[in-house]
Amino acid sequence: MPSQINIFITGATGKYCIIIFFQCTIKLKMICLFSSGYIGGSVLDRLLKHPDASSFKITALVRSVEKGDKLKNLGVNIAIGTYDAEDLSFLTDAVSQADVVFSVANSDHPLAAQAILKGLKIKHEKSGKAPILIHTVTIIMDDSRGLTSEHITYSDLDVETLSSIPDTALHRNVDVPLIEADRAGYVNVYLVTPGTIFGSPSGQLVDLGIQNMHSIQIPYIIKPSIARKQGAYFSKGLNTWSAVSQEEVVDLYLILFDTIRSRPEAAGHGAEGYYFAENCEYSGIELARVISEALVEFGVGTSKEPSAFTQAELDTFFGPIWPLLATNSYAKGDRSRALGWNPKSTKKDFLENVRLETKAFLAESK
């Protein structure tokens, strides 16, 4: 690495999440588009506080001048733009100056991924060295629709199994080209792959009011549950996910970043570059029960026991996207732990956070 490291980060700010689900004639296809400062904001905060921060020149992609001005006060350079722009050449230009890119915004935007890879290729041609791309992705889920908890447990060390995941799976339209670019040699790609993330972030971006405070998945269940005054699950509620705290996911990003700089041979990349983040598991019905209990505790709920969403409720609250929220996803972060990542969060921590999230959204609804 050069004495000064140019870092570009996407997803440091933002507060929206869009999920699109559709059925094609041959197989189920699910696309999740999200841009949230929930993780990226904390990664940026930690980079600014890093012991080597004086050697970092950090540029962040932001959507507005207002947020950009606030980040400038922290010593962060700004690139204003959006993945929704018709012309993404601004993204290519910004990335072409970077030694390291943290892509923590939209994990399923092929045009943005192409623009980033184009910029990294330019950087490689100029420097003769492969720049670093640390990208966020989730690929290991099924179509159980809440009916079963049976699903393969994936290890991030099982390269053969991960490589055999069909190209039609969620996010593969982005991570396959990234892996191919790594194989071509002009970029080293590392794929951070978290399960459900929970917890409340803190730091400078939170203090400035430009970081998302809520997780991506859990609010999709809490908000309809508030409306129906009872926690709810899909079908039988048997679907199960791995989970990890927000702080520990950020730990993994920074441990990976530091390992790449100090011991690059210890950090696999490309097809050997998945890093799973997980440390407990929860089922749909467990999630719904905690929400039900919290609603009763806070004077709104009708029963501490949850119930299944009715078809009418599925149509009203979710439309055709509900199967995406009723999947199984089991992971083992063996490669992540080999780097020294040591998460401590438990299911108890997760469930308590769901309780607090329910309280927060209930206050907002009033």
QUIFENLIN-V460356 format. One record per helix or strand of 3 or more residues. SS is the DSSP state (2 for helix, 1 for strand). FROM is the first residue (numbers start at 1). TO is the last residue. If there is no record, write none. Layout:
ss={SS & SS}
from={FROM & FROM}
to={TO & TO}
This chain:
ss={1 & 1 & 1 & 2 & 2 & 1 & 2 & 1 & 2 & 1 & 2 & 1 & 1 & 2 & 2 & 1 & 1 & 2 & 2 & 1 & 2 & 2 & 2 & 1 & 1 & 2 & 2 & 2 & 1 & 2 & 2}
from={5 & 15 & 28 & 37 & 53 & 56 & 65 & 77 & 89 & 100 & 110 & 131 & 153 & 159 & 172 & 187 & 196 & 204 & 219 & 240 & 246 & 264 & 270 & 274 & 280 & 284 & 311 & 319 & 329 & 334 & 347}
to={10 & 23 & 36 & 48 & 55 & 62 & 72 & 80 & 95 & 103 & 127 & 136 & 155 & 163 & 184 & 194 & 198 & 207 & 228 & 245 & 262 & 266 & 272 & 277 & 283 & 297 & 317 & 325 & 332 & 338 & 365}
